[in-house]
Amino acid sequence: MRVLFFLVLLANVAVLAYGQGFMGTPPSEQGRTPRQLSERNQHIVELGQARLVDTVRQAGG
């Protein structure tokens, strides 16, 4: 009975590792072309003038 338990446990760990991509590309990502880092969320990045930390803390509250 212990042997069966450890075989099932080992099978579960193997399937989890495969699904998370520890053995290569995960199945959920196969067939996709990965985007370059520069293409991700470009609209979120805002550039502005540098401010001192004390100035930001005083303005924030």
N, C-alpha and C positions, 0 to 999 in steps of 0.2 A: 504494500500500500504506500510506503514511503517513496519507493522508486517511481510509482505512478504520479505521486504528488510532485516530485522534483522534475519529472519529464514535462508535466503540464506547466509548471512554473518556468522551466527553461524555454518552452515553446512560447509562452506569453512574453517573456523578456525579449526573445528574438523577434517576434512580431512587432513589439513596441519599438525596438531599435530600428527595424526596417521602416516602419511608418514615420519615425522622426527623422530619418535620413542619415543615420549613423553608418549605413552600409552603402552610401551613394546618394543619388538624387531621390528624395521622397516621392512616393507614388502621386501625391497631390500636385507636385510640381513638374511631373514629366510631360513633355509636349509643349511646355511654355518656354518662351524666350525671356530670359531674365533682363530686367531693365538695368541700365547703367545707373550708378549712384547719382550722377548729375541730373538724371531725369526724374528722380523721385521728389515729390512735394516741393517743386520750385516756387510755387505760389505762397508757401508758408514763410519762406526766408525773407526777412526785411532788413535792409541795410540802412544804417543811419549814422549819426555822429556819435563818437564815443563819449560817455559821461562818467564822471567819477562815481564811485560807489556811495560816498557820503551824500552826493547830490541826489542820487536815485532814492536813497533811503529817506531823506528829508521830504522829497516830493511825494513819496508813496505813503507816508503816514507817520 
